[in-house]
Amino acid sequence: MKVMLMGAVVAIATAAVPVAAQKTNAVITRALADPARADQQGDDARRKAADVLAFSGVKPGDVVVDYLPGAGYWTRIFTGIVGPKGHVYAVWPAAGAKYAEKSLPALQARALGNVTAEVQATNLPTSPKPVDLFWTVQNYHDIPNDGAGEPALRAFDTAVFRMLKRGGTYVVIDHADAPGTGMTGTSTRHRIDPAAVKTQVEAAGFKFVGQSPVLRNPADDHSKAVFDPAIRGKTDQFVYKFRKP
């Protein structure tokens, strides 16, 4: 009897998950398992890739902007998720061209049919078509640095708002600083107070959808710079999701 009841609970729980969500999760699983990603897959567990992508809501057919994509880790996953009817723009701002010197040619050499990788002509992000998902990882804290301050964040978030379709999603993942620190550690510890991010993004017109806890690390006391060997690769990170109304 107990076994039957447990089976019924599992069946009900499975049925409660929307069919569309189940299909999207299957697409994410396939994209992560792509043999072409063999050189990346060892990092998937640490990055909680499956969880973070499912939380983002990315799906086949989406137009995605991967802002300051680094070596293209997320870009190469997105290409398999959005498929031939979607597109991924892996972009560096003009001021960040030096960070693309190695990564951009390597990404372009992969000749991914649904990916446009480029250094843009401007510092604020742009897209030739309306965007479903704007994605940036461990970059947001850099925007107010070098004296740019809060106005730079305001301009950036406004640009993202304009790029997105109505109902589009803005995901910010970054190294967390201690509550109440605001933007005081962005250029030294390379961290930002999550509350400051929420305030900034909402001020641009976005609605806060929620957060995923999968990258949080309570053992990180936020006192060290993210490049400190004692914490590098293990920082407390927040995953925030916003939506354009």
Buried (B, 14 or more C-beta within 10 A) or exposed (E): EEEEEEEEEEEEEEEEEEEEEEEBBEBBEEBBEBEEBEEBEEEBEEBBBBBBBBBBBBBBEBBBBBBBBBEBBBBBBBBBBBBEEBBBBBBBBEEBEEBBEEBBEEBBEBEBEBBBBEBBEEBBBBBEEEBBBBBBBBBBBBBBBEEBEBEBBBBBBBBBBBBBBEEBBBBBBBBBBBEEBBBBBBBEBBBBBBBBBBBBBEEBEBEBBEBBEBBBEEEBEBEBBBEEEEBEEEBBBBBBBBBBE
